[in-house]
Structure formats: structure tokens, C-alpha cells
Amino acid sequence: MPAIGKVFIIFGILFIIIGLAFMFGDKIPFLGKLPGDIYIKKERFSFYFPITTSILISIILTILFSIFRK
């Protein structure tokens, strides 16, 4: 059963990080507005796909997880 406790702690920390990202994400100036992010706006339609931002976040998380795994 101790493994379940560790899982709950990890999920709790992840939820806190995600919550903070939602609270303060709009205050980060470059996030979501990088070159390569696709934004199409027409009269009654808008489409936004942050591909470059997603790749950057993925790289940062990969580096962090590889550091903390050891």
C-alpha cells in the first residue's frame, strides 16, 4: 500500500503545478505566441494550434523528468 501513497502525492503535486499554470499562464509573455504557433481567424471562426509552444513545453518537461528520475 505505500506505493499508492506515493502515487497520490505525485498526482497532488501535478495538480498543483497544473493549477498554477492555469492561474499564471496568461502572465508569461511569450507562451502561446511563439513563431510557429498556428492562429487562423475569420469572420465566424477562429482556430489556434500552439505547436511550437507544445514542443517547447515537451522539451522542458522531458529535461526536468530526466533530471529528477535519477
N, CA, C, O and CB atoms as a CASP TS submission, in Angstrom:
PFRMAT TS
TARGET T0000
AUTHOR 0000-0000-0000
METHOD Language model
MODEL 1
PARENT N/A
ATOM      1  N   MET     1       0.782  -1.212   0.000  1.00  0.00           N
ATOM      2  CA  MET     1       0.000   0.000   0.000  1.00  0.00           C
ATOM      3  C   MET     1       0.829   1.285   0.000  1.00  0.00           C
ATOM      4  O   MET     1       0.299   2.326  -0.389  1.00  0.00           O
ATOM      5  CB  MET     1      -0.893  -0.006   1.172  1.00  0.00           C
ATOM      6  N   PRO     2       2.090   1.274   0.410  1.00  0.00           N
ATOM      7  CA  PRO     2       2.852   2.526   0.383  1.00  0.00           C
ATOM      8  C   PRO     2       2.992   3.098  -1.020  1.00  0.00           C
ATOM      9  O   PRO     2       3.147   4.308  -1.180  1.00  0.00           O
ATOM     10  CB  PRO     2       4.224   2.309   0.975  1.00  0.00           C
ATOM     11  N   ALA     3       2.939   2.246  -2.037  1.00  0.00           N
ATOM     12  CA  ALA     3       3.069   2.748  -3.408  1.00  0.00           C
ATOM     13  C   ALA     3       1.883   3.621  -3.780  1.00  0.00           C
ATOM     14  O   ALA     3       2.036   4.576  -4.541  1.00  0.00           O
ATOM     15  CB  ALA     3       3.196   1.585  -4.399  1.00  0.00           C
ATOM     16  N   ILE     4       0.704   3.312  -3.257  1.00  0.00           N
ATOM     17  CA  ILE     4      -0.476   4.115  -3.556  1.00  0.00           C
ATOM     18  C   ILE     4      -0.317   5.516  -2.964  1.00  0.00           C
ATOM     19  O   ILE     4      -0.731   6.501  -3.574  1.00  0.00           O
ATOM     20  CB  ILE     4      -1.753   3.433  -3.006  1.00  0.00           C
ATOM     21  N   GLY     5       0.271   5.600  -1.799  1.00  0.00           N
ATOM     22  CA  GLY     5       0.512   6.905  -1.186  1.00  0.00           C
ATOM     23  C   GLY     5       1.435   7.772  -2.031  1.00  0.00           C
ATOM     24  O   GLY     5       1.200   8.970  -2.188  1.00  0.00           O
ATOM     25  N   LYS     6       2.479   7.168  -2.570  1.00  0.00           N
ATOM     26  CA  LYS     6       3.397   7.909  -3.436  1.00  0.00           C
ATOM     27  C   LYS     6       2.692   8.393  -4.695  1.00  0.00           C
ATOM     28  O   LYS     6       2.925   9.509  -5.158  1.00  0.00           O
ATOM     29  CB  LYS     6       4.600   7.039  -3.811  1.00  0.00           C
ATOM     30  N   VAL     7       1.831   7.549  -5.243  1.00  0.00           N
ATOM     31  CA  VAL     7       1.088   7.931  -6.453  1.00  0.00           C
ATOM     32  C   VAL     7       0.186   9.121  -6.161  1.00  0.00           C
ATOM     33  O   VAL     7       0.114  10.051  -6.965  1.00  0.00           O
ATOM     34  CB  VAL     7       0.249   6.743  -6.984  1.00  0.00           C
ATOM     35  N   PHE     8      -0.510   9.108  -5.012  1.00  0.00           N
ATOM     36  CA  PHE     8      -1.370  10.233  -4.648  1.00  0.00           C
ATOM     37  C   PHE     8      -0.571  11.516  -4.447  1.00  0.00           C
ATOM     38  O   PHE     8      -1.022  12.594  -4.833  1.00  0.00           O
ATOM     39  CB  PHE     8      -2.149   9.909  -3.382  1.00  0.00           C
ATOM     40  N   ILE     9       0.601  11.407  -3.853  1.00  0.00           N
ATOM     41  CA  ILE     9       1.439  12.583  -3.664  1.00  0.00           C
ATOM     42  C   ILE     9       1.892  13.144  -5.000  1.00  0.00           C
ATOM     43  O   ILE     9       1.861  14.358  -5.201  1.00  0.00           O
ATOM     44  CB  ILE     9       2.646  12.246  -2.798  1.00  0.00           C
ATOM     45  N   ILE    10       2.309  12.285  -5.912  1.00  0.00           N
ATOM     46  CA  ILE    10       2.751  12.735  -7.241  1.00  0.00           C
ATOM     47  C   ILE    10       1.604  13.396  -7.990  1.00  0.00           C
ATOM     48  O   ILE    10       1.782  14.456  -8.592  1.00  0.00           O
ATOM     49  CB  ILE    10       3.307  11.552  -8.061  1.00  0.00           C
ATOM     50  N   PHE    11       0.410  12.765  -7.956  1.00  0.00           N
ATOM     51  CA  PHE    11      -0.744  13.366  -8.626  1.00  0.00           C
ATOM     52  C   PHE    11      -1.121  14.701  -7.983  1.00  0.00           C
ATOM     53  O   PHE    11      -1.512  15.632  -8.687  1.00  0.00           O
ATOM     54  CB  PHE    11      -1.942  12.407  -8.588  1.00  0.00           C
ATOM     55  N   GLY    12      -1.010  14.804  -6.673  1.00  0.00           N
ATOM     56  CA  GLY    12      -1.296  16.064  -5.999  1.00  0.00           C
ATOM     57  C   GLY    12      -0.356  17.165  -6.429  1.00  0.00           C
ATOM     58  O   GLY    12      -0.783  18.293  -6.677  1.00  0.00           O
ATOM     59  N   ILE    13       0.922  16.844  -6.519  1.00  0.00           N
ATOM     60  CA  ILE    13       1.907  17.834  -6.964  1.00  0.00           C
ATOM     61  C   ILE    13       1.637  18.245  -8.407  1.00  0.00           C
ATOM     62  O   ILE    13       1.735  19.423  -8.752  1.00  0.00           O
ATOM     63  CB  ILE    13       3.337  17.276  -6.829  1.00  0.00           C
ATOM     64  N   LEU    14       1.295  17.260  -9.255  1.00  0.00           N
ATOM     65  CA  LEU    14       0.987  17.583 -10.649  1.00  0.00           C
ATOM     66  C   LEU    14      -0.235  18.482 -10.752  1.00  0.00           C
ATOM     67  O   LEU    14      -0.250  19.413 -11.557  1.00  0.00           O
ATOM     68  CB  LEU    14       0.761  16.307 -11.454  1.00  0.00           C
ATOM     69  N   PHE    15      -1.269  18.213  -9.939  1.00  0.00           N
ATOM     70  CA  PHE    15      -2.468  19.062  -9.955  1.00  0.00           C
ATOM     71  C   PHE    15      -2.148  20.479  -9.490  1.00  0.00           C
ATOM     72  O   PHE    15      -2.700  21.440 -10.027  1.00  0.00           O
ATOM     73  CB  PHE    15      -3.564  18.456  -9.068  1.00  0.00           C
ATOM     74  N   ILE    16      -1.280  20.622  -8.517  1.00  0.00           N
ATOM     75  CA  ILE    16      -0.887  21.953  -8.059  1.00  0.00           C
ATOM     76  C   ILE    16      -0.143  22.695  -9.170  1.00  0.00           C
ATOM     77  O   ILE    16      -0.392  23.878  -9.405  1.00  0.00           O
ATOM     78  CB  ILE    16      -0.007  21.854  -6.793  1.00  0.00           C
ATOM     79  N   ILE    17       0.761  22.005  -9.846  1.00  0.00           N
ATOM     80  CA  ILE    17       1.516  22.635 -10.939  1.00  0.00           C
ATOM     81  C   ILE    17       0.578  23.037 -12.081  1.00  0.00           C
ATOM     82  O   ILE    17       0.704  24.130 -12.632  1.00  0.00           O
ATOM     83  CB  ILE    17       2.617  21.676 -11.463  1.00  0.00           C
ATOM     84  N   ILE    18      -0.351  22.163 -12.432  1.00  0.00           N
ATOM     85  CA  ILE    18      -1.310  22.480 -13.500  1.00  0.00           C
ATOM     86  C   ILE    18      -2.194  23.656 -13.091  1.00  0.00           C
ATOM     87  O   ILE    18      -2.479  24.532 -13.907  1.00  0.00           O
ATOM     88  CB  ILE    18      -2.185  21.245 -13.832  1.00  0.00           C
ATOM     89  N   GLY    19      -2.624  23.677 -11.837  1.00  0.00           N
ATOM     90  CA  GLY    19      -3.437  24.797 -11.349  1.00  0.00           C
ATOM     91  C   GLY    19      -2.692  26.110 -11.398  1.00  0.00           C
ATOM     92  O   GLY    19      -3.249  27.132 -11.798  1.00  0.00           O
ATOM     93  N   LEU    20      -1.428  26.089 -10.990  1.00  0.00           N
ATOM     94  CA  LEU    20      -0.620  27.308 -11.071  1.00  0.00           C
ATOM     95  C   LEU    20      -0.410  27.751 -12.511  1.00  0.00           C
ATOM     96  O   LEU    20      -0.390  28.947 -12.800  1.00  0.00           O
ATOM     97  CB  LEU    20       0.729  27.093 -10.397  1.00  0.00           C
ATOM     98  N   ALA    21      -0.254  26.793 -13.407  1.00  0.00           N
ATOM     99  CA  ALA    21      -0.089  27.134 -14.825  1.00  0.00           C
ATOM    100  C   ALA    21      -1.344  27.810 -15.362  1.00  0.00           C
ATOM    101  O   ALA    21      -1.252  28.757 -16.144  1.00  0.00           O
ATOM    102  CB  ALA    21       0.233  25.874 -15.654  1.00  0.00           C
ATOM    103  N   PHE    22      -2.520  27.331 -14.949  1.00  0.00           N
ATOM    104  CA  PHE    22      -3.772  27.971 -15.386  1.00  0.00           C
ATOM    105  C   PHE    22      -3.930  29.363 -14.773  1.00  0.00           C
ATOM    106  O   PHE    22      -4.447  30.271 -15.423  1.00  0.00           O
ATOM    107  CB  PHE    22      -4.980  27.095 -15.010  1.00  0.00           C
ATOM    108  N   MET    23      -3.492  29.531 -13.534  1.00  0.00           N
ATOM    109  CA  MET    23      -3.631  30.832 -12.877  1.00  0.00           C
ATOM    110  C   MET    23      -2.683  31.877 -13.448  1.00  0.00           C
ATOM    111  O   MET    23      -3.075  33.024 -13.662  1.00  0.00           O
ATOM    112  CB  MET    23      -3.389  30.689 -11.391  1.00  0.00           C
ATOM    113  N   PHE    24      -1.432  31.481 -13.697  1.00  0.00           N
ATOM    114  CA  PHE    24      -0.422  32.456 -14.091  1.00  0.00           C
ATOM    115  C   PHE    24       0.050  32.296 -15.537  1.00  0.00           C
ATOM    116  O   PHE    24       0.982  32.982 -15.956  1.00  0.00           O
ATOM    117  CB  PHE    24       0.754  32.354 -13.171  1.00  0.00           C
ATOM    118  N   GLY    25      -0.573  31.411 -16.297  1.00  0.00           N
ATOM    119  CA  GLY    25      -0.151  31.156 -17.673  1.00  0.00           C
ATOM    120  C   GLY    25      -0.286  32.352 -18.587  1.00  0.00           C
ATOM    121  O   GLY    25       0.535  32.546 -19.483  1.00  0.00           O
ATOM    122  N   ASP    26      -1.321  33.166 -18.370  1.00  0.00           N
ATOM    123  CA  ASP    26      -1.509  34.326 -19.245  1.00  0.00           C
ATOM    124  C   ASP    26      -0.520  35.444 -18.932  1.00  0.00           C
ATOM    125  O   ASP    26      -0.375  36.372 -19.727  1.00  0.00           O
ATOM    126  CB  ASP    26      -2.931  34.851 -19.120  1.00  0.00           C
ATOM    127  N   LYS    27       0.155  35.376 -17.804  1.00  0.00           N
ATOM    128  CA  LYS    27       1.131  36.397 -17.443  1.00  0.00           C
ATOM    129  C   LYS    27       2.524  36.123 -18.024  1.00  0.00           C
ATOM    130  O   LYS    27       3.391  36.996 -17.981  1.00  0.00           O
ATOM    131  CB  LYS    27       1.220  36.501 -15.938  1.00  0.00           C
ATOM    132  N   ILE    28       2.743  34.935 -18.559  1.00  0.00           N
ATOM    133  CA  ILE    28       4.009  34.625 -19.220  1.00  0.00           C
ATOM    134  C   ILE    28       3.916  35.189 -20.638  1.00  0.00           C
ATOM    135  O   ILE    28       3.082  34.739 -21.423  1.00  0.00           O
ATOM    136  CB  ILE    28       4.305  33.063 -19.228  1.00  0.00           C
ATOM    137  N   PRO    29       4.757  36.163 -20.976  1.00  0.00           N
ATOM    138  CA  PRO    29       4.546  36.922 -22.214  1.00  0.00           C
ATOM    139  C   PRO    29       4.697  36.128 -23.509  1.00  0.00           C
ATOM    140  O   PRO    29       3.958  36.383 -24.459  1.00  0.00           O
ATOM    141  CB  PRO    29       5.489  38.050 -22.248  1.00  0.00           C
ATOM    142  N   PHE    30       5.611  35.191 -23.581  1.00  0.00           N
ATOM    143  CA  PHE    30       5.869  34.512 -24.849  1.00  0.00           C
ATOM    144  C   PHE    30       5.054  33.240 -25.023  1.00  0.00           C
ATOM    145  O   PHE    30       4.958  32.723 -26.136  1.00  0.00           O
ATOM    146  CB  PHE    30       7.327  34.187 -24.963  1.00  0.00           C
ATOM    147  N   LEU    31       4.476  32.733 -23.967  1.00  0.00           N
ATOM    148  CA  LEU    31       3.790  31.448 -24.016  1.00  0.00           C
ATOM    149  C   LEU    31       2.517  31.545 -24.861  1.00  0.00           C
ATOM    150  O   LEU    31       1.608  32.314 -24.548  1.00  0.00           O
ATOM    151  CB  LEU    31       3.452  30.969 -22.595  1.00  0.00           C
ATOM    152  N   GLY    32       2.467  30.763 -25.921  1.00  0.00           N
ATOM    153  CA  GLY    32       1.320  30.760 -26.807  1.00  0.00           C
ATOM    154  C   GLY    32       1.420  31.730 -27.967  1.00  0.00           C
ATOM    155  O   GLY    32       0.527  31.783 -28.813  1.00  0.00           O
ATOM    156  N   LYS    33       2.484  32.487 -28.013  1.00  0.00           N
ATOM    157  CA  LYS    33       2.648  33.475 -29.087  1.00  0.00           C
ATOM    158  C   LYS    33       3.990  33.329 -29.779  1.00  0.00           C
ATOM    159  O   LYS    33       4.550  34.308 -30.272  1.00  0.00           O
ATOM    160  CB  LYS    33       2.504  34.888 -28.538  1.00  0.00           C
ATOM    161  N   LEU    34       4.501  32.118 -29.816  1.00  0.00           N
ATOM    162  CA  LEU    34       5.791  31.876 -30.439  1.00  0.00           C
ATOM    163  C   LEU    34       5.649  31.757 -31.954  1.00  0.00           C
ATOM    164  O   LEU    34       4.575  31.415 -32.449  1.00  0.00           O
ATOM    165  CB  LEU    34       6.429  30.613 -29.866  1.00  0.00           C
ATOM    166  N   PRO    35       6.730  32.039 -32.699  1.00  0.00           N
ATOM    167  CA  PRO    35       6.689  31.795 -34.132  1.00  0.00           C
ATOM    168  C   PRO    35       6.492  30.301 -34.383  1.00  0.00           C
ATOM    169  O   PRO    35       7.186  29.476 -33.789  1.00  0.00           O
ATOM    170  CB  PRO    35       7.984  32.306 -34.818  1.00  0.00           C
ATOM    171  N   GLY    36       5.581  29.961 -35.229  1.00  0.00           N
ATOM    172  CA  GLY    36       5.272  28.567 -35.498  1.00  0.00           C
ATOM    173  C   GLY    36       3.935  28.143 -34.908  1.00  0.00           C
ATOM    174  O   GLY    36       3.380  27.120 -35.308  1.00  0.00           O
ATOM    175  N   ASP    37       3.407  28.925 -33.952  1.00  0.00           N
ATOM    176  CA  ASP    37       2.067  28.672 -33.442  1.00  0.00           C
ATOM    177  C   ASP    37       1.064  29.096 -34.519  1.00  0.00           C
ATOM    178  O   ASP    37       1.166  30.185 -35.084  1.00  0.00           O
ATOM    179  CB  ASP    37       1.815  29.438 -32.090  1.00  0.00           C
ATOM    180  N   ILE    38       0.122  28.241 -34.786  1.00  0.00           N
ATOM    181  CA  ILE    38      -0.821  28.478 -35.878  1.00  0.00           C
ATOM    182  C   ILE    38      -2.072  29.154 -35.320  1.00  0.00           C
ATOM    183  O   ILE    38      -2.699  28.642 -34.393  1.00  0.00           O
ATOM    184  CB  ILE    38      -1.188  27.144 -36.600  1.00  0.00           C
ATOM    185  N   TYR    39      -2.430  30.301 -35.887  1.00  0.00           N
ATOM    186  CA  TYR    39      -3.625  31.028 -35.482  1.00  0.00           C
ATOM    187  C   TYR    39      -4.336  31.519 -36.731  1.00  0.00           C
ATOM    188  O   TYR    39      -3.791  32.327 -37.482  1.00  0.00           O
ATOM    189  CB  TYR    39      -3.273  32.214 -34.536  1.00  0.00           C
ATOM    190  N   ILE    40      -5.539  31.037 -36.953  1.00  0.00           N
ATOM    191  CA  ILE    40      -6.347  31.429 -38.114  1.00  0.00           C
ATOM    192  C   ILE    40      -7.629  32.055 -37.588  1.00  0.00           C
ATOM    193  O   ILE    40      -8.353  31.434 -36.810  1.00  0.00           O
ATOM    194  CB  ILE    40      -6.656  30.198 -39.055  1.00  0.00           C
ATOM    195  N   LYS    41      -7.912  33.280 -38.009  1.00  0.00           N
ATOM    196  CA  LYS    41      -9.127  33.957 -37.566  1.00  0.00           C
ATOM    197  C   LYS    41      -9.874  34.470 -38.784  1.00  0.00           C
ATOM    198  O   LYS    41      -9.332  35.202 -39.612  1.00  0.00           O
ATOM    199  CB  LYS    41      -8.801  35.119 -36.587  1.00  0.00           C
ATOM    200  N   LYS    42     -11.138  34.065 -38.869  1.00  0.00           N
ATOM    201  CA  LYS    42     -12.017  34.548 -39.928  1.00  0.00           C
ATOM    202  C   LYS    42     -13.244  35.167 -39.271  1.00  0.00           C
ATOM    203  O   LYS    42     -13.268  35.352 -38.054  1.00  0.00           O
ATOM    204  CB  LYS    42     -12.419  33.393 -40.914  1.00  0.00           C
ATOM    205  N   GLU    43     -14.255  35.486 -40.057  1.00  0.00           N
ATOM    206  CA  GLU    43     -15.416  36.185 -39.525  1.00  0.00           C
ATOM    207  C   GLU    43     -16.060  35.459 -38.343  1.00  0.00           C
ATOM    208  O   GLU    43     -16.185  36.025 -37.257  1.00  0.00           O
ATOM    209  CB  GLU    43     -16.435  36.376 -40.615  1.00  0.00           C
ATOM    210  N   ARG    44     -16.460  34.226 -38.552  1.00  0.00           N
ATOM    211  CA  ARG    44     -17.179  33.487 -37.515  1.00  0.00           C
ATOM    212  C   ARG    44     -16.421  32.253 -37.054  1.00  0.00           C
ATOM    213  O   ARG    44     -17.012  31.328 -36.497  1.00  0.00           O
ATOM    214  CB  ARG    44     -18.545  33.084 -38.018  1.00  0.00           C
ATOM    215  N   PHE    45     -15.128  32.238 -37.281  1.00  0.00           N
ATOM    216  CA  PHE    45     -14.345  31.052 -36.976  1.00  0.00           C
ATOM    217  C   PHE    45     -12.942  31.459 -36.563  1.00  0.00           C
ATOM    218  O   PHE    45     -12.326  32.327 -37.181  1.00  0.00           O
ATOM    219  CB  PHE    45     -14.300  30.097 -38.181  1.00  0.00           C
ATOM    220  N   SER    46     -12.450  30.828 -35.521  1.00  0.00           N
ATOM    221  CA  SER    46     -11.048  31.020 -35.152  1.00  0.00           C
ATOM    222  C   SER    46     -10.467  29.662 -34.773  1.00  0.00           C
ATOM    223  O   SER    46     -11.128  28.835 -34.144  1.00  0.00           O
ATOM    224  CB  SER    46     -10.899  32.047 -33.972  1.00  0.00           C
ATOM    225  N   PHE    47      -9.221  29.456 -35.171  1.00  0.00           N
ATOM    226  CA  PHE    47      -8.529  28.200 -34.913  1.00  0.00           C
ATOM    227  C   PHE    47      -7.144  28.531 -34.381  1.00  0.00           C
ATOM    228  O   PHE    47      -6.420  29.340 -34.961  1.00  0.00           O
ATOM    229  CB  PHE    47      -8.445  27.314 -36.200  1.00  0.00           C
ATOM    230  N   TYR    48      -6.785  27.898 -33.270  1.00  0.00           N
ATOM    231  CA  TYR    48      -5.487  28.144 -32.655  1.00  0.00           C
ATOM    232  C   TYR    48      -4.844  26.808 -32.329  1.00  0.00           C
ATOM    233  O   TYR    48      -5.446  25.976 -31.648  1.00  0.00           O
ATOM    234  CB  TYR    48      -5.622  29.022 -31.379  1.00  0.00           C
ATOM    235  N   PHE    49      -3.623  26.596 -32.812  1.00  0.00           N
ATOM    236  CA  PHE    49      -2.880  25.373 -32.532  1.00  0.00           C
ATOM    237  C   PHE    49      -1.452  25.757 -32.159  1.00  0.00           C
ATOM    238  O   PHE    49      -0.650  26.085 -33.034  1.00  0.00           O
ATOM    239  CB  PHE    49      -2.901  24.399 -33.759  1.00  0.00           C
ATOM    240  N   PRO    50      -1.126  25.720 -30.858  1.00  0.00           N
ATOM    241  CA  PRO    50       0.207  26.163 -30.408  1.00  0.00           C
ATOM    242  C   PRO    50       1.263  25.069 -30.547  1.00  0.00           C
ATOM    243  O   PRO    50       1.719  24.520 -29.544  1.00  0.00           O
ATOM    244  CB  PRO    50       0.142  26.621 -28.953  1.00  0.00           C
ATOM    245  N   ILE    51       1.648  24.755 -31.753  1.00  0.00           N
ATOM    246  CA  ILE    51       2.567  23.634 -31.985  1.00  0.00           C
ATOM    247  C   ILE    51       3.964  23.933 -31.443  1.00  0.00           C
ATOM    248  O   ILE    51       4.575  23.060 -30.825  1.00  0.00           O
ATOM    249  CB  ILE    51       2.647  23.314 -33.482  1.00  0.00           C
ATOM    250  N   THR    52       4.476  25.123 -31.654  1.00  0.00           N
ATOM    251  CA  THR    52       5.814  25.449 -31.168  1.00  0.00           C
ATOM    252  C   THR    52       5.837  25.514 -29.646  1.00  0.00           C
ATOM    253  O   THR    52       6.786  25.047 -29.015  1.00  0.00           O
ATOM    254  CB  THR    52       6.291  26.781 -31.761  1.00  0.00           C
ATOM    255  N   THR    53       4.802  26.088 -29.061  1.00  0.00           N
ATOM    256  CA  THR    53       4.708  26.140 -27.604  1.00  0.00           C
ATOM    257  C   THR    53       4.630  24.730 -27.025  1.00  0.00           C
ATOM    258  O   THR    53       5.257  24.446 -26.003  1.00  0.00           O
ATOM    259  CB  THR    53       3.481  26.966 -27.170  1.00  0.00           C
ATOM    260  N   SER    54       3.876  23.853 -27.661  1.00  0.00           N
ATOM    261  CA  SER    54       3.755  22.468 -27.191  1.00  0.00           C
ATOM    262  C   SER    54       5.095  21.741 -27.252  1.00  0.00           C
ATOM    263  O   SER    54       5.443  20.999 -26.333  1.00  0.00           O
ATOM    264  CB  SER    54       2.713  21.713 -28.025  1.00  0.00           C
ATOM    265  N   ILE    55       5.836  21.947 -28.316  1.00  0.00           N
ATOM    266  CA  ILE    55       7.150  21.312 -28.453  1.00  0.00           C
ATOM    267  C   ILE    55       8.104  21.846 -27.387  1.00  0.00           C
ATOM    268  O   ILE    55       8.855  21.076 -26.789  1.00  0.00           O
ATOM    269  CB  ILE    55       7.733  21.556 -29.870  1.00  0.00           C
ATOM    270  N   LEU    56       8.081  23.145 -27.146  1.00  0.00           N
ATOM    271  CA  LEU    56       8.957  23.743 -26.132  1.00  0.00           C
ATOM    272  C   LEU    56       8.629  23.208 -24.736  1.00  0.00           C
ATOM    273  O   LEU    56       9.538  22.858 -23.982  1.00  0.00           O
ATOM    274  CB  LEU    56       8.830  25.279 -26.151  1.00  0.00           C
ATOM    275  N   ILE    57       7.358  23.141 -24.388  1.00  0.00           N
ATOM    276  CA  ILE    57       6.953  22.608 -23.080  1.00  0.00           C
ATOM    277  C   ILE    57       7.339  21.139 -22.973  1.00  0.00           C
ATOM    278  O   ILE    57       7.768  20.696 -21.907  1.00  0.00           O
ATOM    279  CB  ILE    57       5.429  22.781 -22.862  1.00  0.00           C
ATOM    280  N   SER    58       7.196  20.383 -24.041  1.00  0.00           N
ATOM    281  CA  SER    58       7.569  18.970 -24.030  1.00  0.00           C
ATOM    282  C   SER    58       9.064  18.797 -23.784  1.00  0.00           C
ATOM    283  O   SER    58       9.468  17.922 -23.018  1.00  0.00           O
ATOM    284  CB  SER    58       7.174  18.305 -25.349  1.00  0.00           C
ATOM    285  N   ILE    59       9.877  19.610 -24.417  1.00  0.00           N
ATOM    286  CA  ILE    59      11.327  19.526 -24.222  1.00  0.00           C
ATOM    287  C   ILE    59      11.700  19.871 -22.783  1.00  0.00           C
ATOM    288  O   ILE    59      12.516  19.185 -22.168  1.00  0.00           O
ATOM    289  CB  ILE    59      12.059  20.467 -25.199  1.00  0.00           C
ATOM    290  N   ILE    60      11.104  20.929 -22.251  1.00  0.00           N
ATOM    291  CA  ILE    60      11.401  21.334 -20.872  1.00  0.00           C
ATOM    292  C   ILE    60      10.985  20.250 -19.884  1.00  0.00           C
ATOM    293  O   ILE    60      11.743  19.925 -18.970  1.00  0.00           O
ATOM    294  CB  ILE    60      10.692  22.656 -20.533  1.00  0.00           C
ATOM    295  N   LEU    61       9.784  19.683 -20.056  1.00  0.00           N
ATOM    296  CA  LEU    61       9.330  18.624 -19.151  1.00  0.00           C
ATOM    297  C   LEU    61      10.186  17.364 -19.267  1.00  0.00           C
ATOM    298  O   LEU    61      10.448  16.699 -18.265  1.00  0.00           O
ATOM    299  CB  LEU    61       7.873  18.284 -19.437  1.00  0.00           C
ATOM    300  N   THR    62      10.619  17.035 -20.476  1.00  0.00           N
ATOM    301  CA  THR    62      11.494  15.876 -20.652  1.00  0.00           C
ATOM    302  C   THR    62      12.804  16.055 -19.909  1.00  0.00           C
ATOM    303  O   THR    62      13.288  15.127 -19.261  1.00  0.00           O
ATOM    304  CB  THR    62      11.766  15.634 -22.131  1.00  0.00           C
ATOM    305  N   ILE    63      13.373  17.236 -20.001  1.00  0.00           N
ATOM    306  CA  ILE    63      14.622  17.513 -19.289  1.00  0.00           C
ATOM    307  C   ILE    63      14.407  17.449 -17.774  1.00  0.00           C
ATOM    308  O   ILE    63      15.212  16.854 -17.058  1.00  0.00           O
ATOM    309  CB  ILE    63      15.176  18.898 -19.692  1.00  0.00           C
ATOM    310  N   LEU    64      13.324  18.060 -17.287  1.00  0.00           N
ATOM    311  CA  LEU    64      13.061  18.046 -15.848  1.00  0.00           C
ATOM    312  C   LEU    64      12.826  16.631 -15.330  1.00  0.00           C
ATOM    313  O   LEU    64      13.353  16.259 -14.282  1.00  0.00           O
ATOM    314  CB  LEU    64      11.858  18.921 -15.525  1.00  0.00           C
ATOM    315  N   PHE    65      12.031  15.834 -16.062  1.00  0.00           N
ATOM    316  CA  PHE    65      11.759  14.471 -15.613  1.00  0.00           C
ATOM    317  C   PHE    65      13.023  13.610 -15.650  1.00  0.00           C
ATOM    318  O   PHE    65      13.212  12.751 -14.789  1.00  0.00           O
ATOM    319  CB  PHE    65      10.665  13.838 -16.478  1.00  0.00           C
ATOM    320  N   SER    66      13.881  13.832 -16.634  1.00  0.00           N
ATOM    321  CA  SER    66      15.114  13.049 -16.678  1.00  0.00           C
ATOM    322  C   SER    66      16.060  13.430 -15.543  1.00  0.00           C
ATOM    323  O   SER    66      16.802  12.584 -15.043  1.00  0.00           O
ATOM    324  CB  SER    66      15.809  13.238 -18.021  1.00  0.00           C
ATOM    325  N   ILE    67      16.039  14.689 -15.137  1.00  0.00           N
ATOM    326  CA  ILE    67      16.882  15.126 -14.016  1.00  0.00           C
ATOM    327  C   ILE    67      16.370  14.535 -12.702  1.00  0.00           C
ATOM    328  O   ILE    67      17.157  14.026 -11.904  1.00  0.00           O
ATOM    329  CB  ILE    67      16.918  16.675 -13.928  1.00  0.00           C
ATOM    330  N   PHE    68      15.056  14.599 -12.474  1.00  0.00           N
ATOM    331  CA  PHE    68      14.505  14.146 -11.195  1.00  0.00           C
ATOM    332  C   PHE    68      14.356  12.641 -11.099  1.00  0.00           C
ATOM    333  O   PHE    68      14.162  12.111 -10.005  1.00  0.00           O
ATOM    334  CB  PHE    68      13.176  14.782 -10.963  1.00  0.00           C
ATOM    335  N   ARG    69      14.442  11.945 -12.215  1.00  0.00           N
ATOM    336  CA  ARG    69      14.319  10.486 -12.176  1.00  0.00           C
ATOM    337  C   ARG    69      15.563   9.852 -11.564  1.00  0.00           C
ATOM    338  O   ARG    69      15.472   8.785 -10.958  1.00  0.00           O
ATOM    339  CB  ARG    69      14.082   9.928 -13.587  1.00  0.00           C
ATOM    340  N   LYS    70      16.703  10.481 -11.709  1.00  0.00           N
ATOM    341  CA  LYS    70      17.961   9.912 -11.210  1.00  0.00           C
ATOM    342  C   LYS    70      18.149  10.137  -9.741  1.00  0.00           C
ATOM    343  O   LYS    70      19.158   9.717  -9.176  1.00  0.00           O
ATOM    344  CB  LYS    70      19.128  10.488 -11.949  1.00  0.00           C
TER
END
